Amino acid sequence: MKIAVIGSGSFGTAISQSLATQVENVFLFAKRQNVIDDINNNSLNREYFTNIKLESNIKALSFDCIDKISEVDIVILAVPSGVTREVAYNLKELLKDKYIISTAKGLEYPSLKTMTEVIKEETNSETVFSFSGPTFADELIAGNLSAATLGCKDEKFFYDYKKIIPQNILLDYSFDTKSVELCGVLKNIYAIATGIWDSIHTSNNEHFMFLNLCFKEMNMILEKISYDSMLITKFCCFGDFNLTSNVDKSRNRTLGLMIGKNIISISSISSNIVLEGTKSIKGINQMVKDLEINTPIINFVNEVLGDNSNINISILNLLNKIKDLDAKNSTKGREYAKLSTI
C-alpha cells in the first residue's frame, strides 16, 4: 500500500513516520524546498523535529510532482483548516477516486461546514473521513502510545485502515464523521476557555470544577447533534478534550493562559500561528445559536476573543450565567423525576 500525506508540518510528518513502518511508500508533499531537501537527503525534518530520524521510505515531494497521487491508495490531508478548501479544489481531479482522510480541526465560517464537508464539496468524493484524537505530534513521532478516532461511514475501510495502523496507536471508530470533527473543534474552544479560567483561578478545585462545566456543555451539544450515542466515550471526545484542556503544551490552552494574564491580545496574534480554536469560535457560536442551545462558556470565549479586555468581569458574568442555567436544569430534573413516577 502507498500513502500520500499533504502537508509537511508537525502532524503531517508525525503521521507519515507512524504509517511508514506499515506501508510500502509514503509520499510527503511539502511547499518549502529546504524541507524537501532535508527529508530526502538527511531523513530529517528539522523545521519541526530536530533529532528524529525519519523512515527511509518517506519521500518528500514538491507540488510540482503532485501527479504521484495517482499511484497511492490513501491521501491524508494534514493541512490547516484555513487552507483546506483551497487545497481540495486544487487537487480535486486527483482526489475524486481516492480514500481521503482529513486531520484538520476547524469549522468554516460563515458556511458552518466541517472540513470533510468542504473536501466533499470541492472533490465530489464520498470517501472522505476524519482522524482525530489525543495525539500530540511530538509524542506520536517518538513512538509513544497514542490514540485516535476514525470518523468513517464505510466500516470496511475502517478495518482495512486499522491493518496499517502501527501497534502504538489505538484506533476506535464512529460512523458519525461530522460529529467526530466537531469534537475536535469544540475541545479547542474549551481549551482556550480553560486557559483563560486558570489564569485567574489557580486552585485544583477551581480547575476541575470548570473542566467539568466545559465537558457538561460539550456533552449537551453532542447530544443535540450526534447520532452516535457512544461518541462521548471515544478518543476524539473525552480523550482529546482532556489532553487539550489540561496540558500546557496545548497551543489553545496556552493561548487562553496568555490572554488571561494579559501577555498577549487578540489583535496582536500573528496570522502565521496556527490556532484552530480562534478560527472556529465564530462558526461554533453561530451553530449553537441556530440549534437554540444555551452555551455560556462558548459565548464567553466568543466574547473574549472579540477583544474584550476585562477578563475578570467576563468570568463573573459567566459564573452567574452558569448558576442560572444549572438552576433551570435542576428544576427540569425534578419535573422529570415526578413524571417518571406517574
C-alpha positions in Angstrom: 0.0 0.0 0.0 1.1 3.5 -0.8 0.0 6.7 1.0 0.3 10.4 0.2 0.4 13.0 3.0 -0.4 16.5 2.0 1.4 18.9 4.4 4.8 18.5 6.0 4.0 20.3 9.3 4.4 18.6 12.7 1.3 16.4 12.4 1.8 15.6 8.7 5.4 14.5 9.4 4.4 12.5 12.5 1.6 10.6 10.8 4.0 9.9 7.9 6.5 8.4 10.3 4.0 6.3 12.0 2.5 4.8 8.9 5.8 4.4 7.1 6.6 1.3 9.2 3.4 -0.4 7.9 3.2 0.5 4.2 5.4 0.4 1.1 5.8 4.1 0.5 4.8 7.5 2.0 4.9 10.5 -0.3 5.0 13.6 1.9 4.2 16.8 0.0 5.8 20.0 1.2 5.9 23.6 0.0 9.4 24.6 1.0 12.4 23.2 -0.8 14.6 23.3 2.3 12.2 20.9 4.0 12.1 18.6 1.0 15.9 18.5 0.8 16.3 17.9 4.5 13.9 14.9 4.4 15.3 13.4 1.2 19.0 14.0 2.0 19.1 13.6 5.7 15.9 11.8 6.7 15.1 14.7 9.0 12.5 17.5 9.1 14.4 19.9 11.4 11.7 22.6 10.9 9.7 20.6 13.5 11.7 17.7 14.9 15.4 18.3 15.4 16.7 14.8 16.1 14.0 12.4 14.9 15.3 10.2 12.0 12.6 9.5 9.5 11.9 6.2 7.9 13.7 5.7 4.6 10.5 5.0 2.7 9.3 8.6 3.3 9.8 10.5 0.1 9.3 14.3 0.2 7.9 15.8 -2.9 7.1 19.3 -4.1 3.7 20.1 -5.5 5.2 20.0 -9.0 5.1 16.2 -8.6 1.5 16.1 -7.4 0.6 13.6 -10.1 2.2 11.0 -7.9 -1.1 10.9 -6.0 -2.4 8.8 -8.8 -0.2 6.0 -7.5 -1.4 5.9 -3.9 -4.4 4.2 -2.2 -5.0 6.8 0.6 -4.5 10.5 0.8 -4.1 12.2 4.2 -4.8 16.0 4.2 -2.7 17.3 7.1 -3.2 21.0 6.3 -4.7 23.8 8.5 -8.4 24.2 8.2 -8.0 27.7 6.7 -6.4 26.3 3.5 -8.4 23.0 3.3 -10.8 24.3 0.7 -8.1 25.7 -1.5 -6.0 22.5 -1.3 -9.0 20.3 -2.0 -10.0 22.4 -5.0 -6.5 22.4 -6.5 -6.3 18.6 -6.1 -9.9 17.7 -7.0 -9.1 15.8 -10.2 -6.5 13.6 -8.4 -8.6 13.1 -5.2 -12.0 12.2 -6.6 -11.4 8.4 -6.7 -9.2 8.2 -3.5 -9.9 7.5 0.1 -9.3 10.8 1.8 -8.6 11.4 5.5 -8.7 14.9 7.0 -6.8 15.7 10.2 -7.8 19.4 10.3 -9.8 20.7 13.2 -11.9 23.6 12.1 -15.3 24.9 11.1 -15.6 27.1 8.0 -17.3 30.4 8.6 -19.9 31.5 7.6 -20.8 28.2 5.8 -20.6 26.2 9.1 -19.2 23.3 7.1 -16.7 20.8 8.6 -13.5 20.0 6.8 -14.8 16.7 5.4 -17.9 18.6 4.1 -15.6 21.1 2.5 -13.5 18.4 0.8 -16.5 16.6 -0.4 -17.9 19.8 -1.9 -14.7 20.5 -3.8 -13.9 17.0 -4.9 -17.3 15.3 -5.3 -15.9 12.4 -3.4 -18.0 10.4 -0.9 -15.0 8.6 0.6 -13.8 11.4 2.9 -13.1 10.6 6.5 -11.8 12.3 9.6 -9.0 11.4 12.0 -9.0 13.0 15.5 -7.8 12.1 19.0 -5.5 12.9 21.9 -2.3 12.9 19.9 0.4 15.5 20.2 2.6 15.2 17.2 5.9 15.2 19.1 4.8 12.2 21.1 3.3 10.4 18.2 6.5 10.7 16.1 8.5 9.5 19.2 6.6 6.2 19.2 4.7 6.9 22.4 1.4 5.1 22.8 -1.3 7.3 21.3 -5.0 7.0 20.3 -7.4 8.4 17.8 -10.9 8.0 16.4 -11.6 7.5 12.7 -14.8 9.1 11.6 -15.9 7.0 8.8 -19.3 5.8 7.3 -17.5 3.0 5.5 -17.0 0.2 8.1 -15.0 -1.9 5.7 -12.5 0.9 5.2 -12.1 1.3 8.9 -11.0 -2.3 9.3 -8.7 -2.1 6.2 -7.1 1.1 7.6 -6.7 -0.4 11.0 -4.4 -3.0 9.5 -1.9 -0.4 8.6 -2.0 1.4 11.9 1.1 0.6 14.0 0.8 -1.1 17.3 1.5 2.1 19.3 -1.8 3.7 18.1 -5.1 2.6 19.5 -7.9 3.4 17.0 -11.6 3.4 17.6 -14.4 4.2 15.2 -17.5 6.3 14.8 -19.9 6.3 11.8 -20.8 9.9 12.6 -17.9 11.6 10.7 -19.2 15.2 11.2 -19.5 14.9 15.0 -16.0 13.4 15.3 -14.8 16.6 13.6 -16.9 18.8 15.8 -15.4 17.2 18.9 -12.0 18.4 17.6 -13.4 21.9 17.1 -15.1 22.1 20.5 -12.2 20.8 22.5 -10.0 23.6 21.1 -12.5 26.2 22.2 -12.9 24.7 25.7 -9.1 24.5 26.0 -8.9 28.3 25.3 -11.7 28.8 27.9 -9.8 26.6 30.5 -6.6 28.5 29.9 -8.4 31.9 30.5 -10.1 30.5 33.6 -6.8 29.1 35.0 -5.1 32.4 34.5 -7.4 33.8 37.2 -8.4 30.8 39.3 -5.4 28.7 40.2 -6.5 26.0 42.6 -7.1 22.4 41.6 -10.7 22.6 42.9 -11.4 25.6 40.6 -9.7 24.0 37.6 -11.6 20.7 37.7 -14.9 22.4 38.6 -14.5 24.5 35.4 -13.3 21.5 33.4 -16.4 19.6 34.4 -18.6 22.5 33.4 -16.9 22.6 30.0 -17.4 18.9 29.5 -21.0 19.1 30.5 -21.6 21.8 28.0 -19.8 19.9 25.3 -21.9 16.8 26.0 -25.1 18.8 25.8 -24.1 20.0 22.3 -23.1 16.5 21.2 -26.4 15.0 22.5 -28.2 17.5 20.2 -26.2 17.0 17.0 -24.7 13.5 17.1 -26.4 10.2 16.2 -23.5 8.2 17.8 -24.7 7.6 21.3 -21.2 6.4 22.4 -19.3 9.3 20.9 -18.6 11.0 24.2 -16.6 7.9 25.3 -14.4 7.9 22.3 -10.8 9.1 21.8 -11.9 12.1 19.7 -14.1 13.4 22.6 -13.2 12.5 26.2 -9.5 11.9 25.5 -8.8 14.8 23.2 -10.8 17.2 25.4 -8.7 16.3 28.4 -5.4 16.4 26.6 -6.0 19.8 25.1 -7.5 21.4 28.1 -5.1 20.1 30.8 -1.7 20.0 29.2 0.3 23.3 28.9 1.9 22.5 25.6 -1.5 22.6 24.1 -1.4 25.7 21.9 -5.1 26.6 22.5 -4.8 26.2 26.3 -1.6 28.3 26.3 -3.3 31.0 24.2 -6.0 31.2 26.9 -3.5 31.5 29.6 -1.6 34.3 27.8 -4.8 36.2 27.1 -5.9 35.8 30.7 -2.6 37.1 32.0 -2.6 40.0 29.5 0.6 38.6 28.0 -1.0 38.8 24.5 -4.0 40.4 23.0 -6.2 39.0 20.2 -5.3 41.8 17.9 -1.6 41.0 18.2 -1.8 37.3 17.4 0.3 36.7 14.3 -1.6 35.3 11.3 1.0 32.6 10.8 0.3 31.0 14.2 -2.0 28.0 13.7 -4.6 28.3 16.4 -7.6 26.4 15.2 -9.8 27.4 18.1 -9.6 31.2 17.3 -10.7 30.5 13.8 -13.6 28.3 14.6 -15.3 30.1 17.5 -17.5 32.3 15.3 -18.8 29.3 13.5 -19.5 27.3 16.6 -21.1 30.2 18.3 -23.4 30.6 15.3 -24.1 26.9 15.2 -25.2 26.7 18.8 -27.4 29.7 18.3 -29.1 28.1 15.3 -29.6 24.9 17.4 -31.0 27.0 20.3 -28.6 25.5 22.8 -27.6 27.6 25.8 -23.8 27.5 25.9 -22.5 30.2 28.3 -18.8 29.0 28.0 -18.8 29.2 24.2 -20.4 32.6 24.5 -17.7 33.6 26.9 -14.9 32.6 24.6 -16.5 34.3 21.7 -16.8 37.5 23.8 -13.2 37.4 25.0 -11.8 36.6 21.5 -13.8 39.5 20.2 -11.1 41.5 22.1 -13.0 42.1 25.3 -10.2 43.4 27.6 -11.9 42.9 31.0 -11.4 39.2 31.7 -12.5 39.4 35.4 -15.9 40.9 34.6 -16.4 38.3 31.8 -15.6 35.5 34.2 -18.0 36.9 36.8 -20.8 37.2 34.2 -20.0 33.6 33.0 -20.4 32.2 36.6 -23.7 33.9 37.0 -25.0 32.5 33.7 -23.8 29.0 34.7 -25.5 29.2 38.0 -28.8 30.3 36.4 -28.5 27.5 33.8 -27.8 24.9 36.5 -30.8 26.1 38.5 -33.0 25.7 35.4 -31.6 22.2 34.7 -32.2 21.2 38.3 -35.8 22.2 38.0 -36.2 20.2 34.8 -34.6 17.2 36.5 -37.1 17.4 39.4 -40.0 17.7 36.9 -38.7 14.7 35.0 -38.4 12.7 38.3 -42.0 13.4 39.1 -43.2 12.4 35.7 -41.2 9.1 35.8 -43.1 8.1 39.0 -46.5 8.5 37.5 
